[in-house]
Amino acid sequence: MIEKRAAQRYRVFKGATITFENSGITCTVRNMSANGAAIDLDALVTLPRSFTLAITRDNFVRKCRTVWRRDRRIGLAFEQ
């Protein structure tokens, strides 16, 4: 398989929150890079085009967009 990512991703297991339109959804960050992440959702939900990912314990907050999705696993790209 050919790797298409611009930056190497590192495995993590961190609780996080996706926020949009005054809503919050908990998720688990499974891997991260400087450019994006893969998350797992607890349930199937529809996400907007753009949203915020926050990992409270790391003081990490980034605007994101969905790049790919397979059921409850979602690949995110961090917006510049």
Secondary structure by P-SEA (a helix, b strand, c coil): ccccccbbbbbbbbbbbbbcccbbbbbbbcccccccbbbbbccbbbbccbbbbbbccccbbbbbbbccccccbbbbbbcc
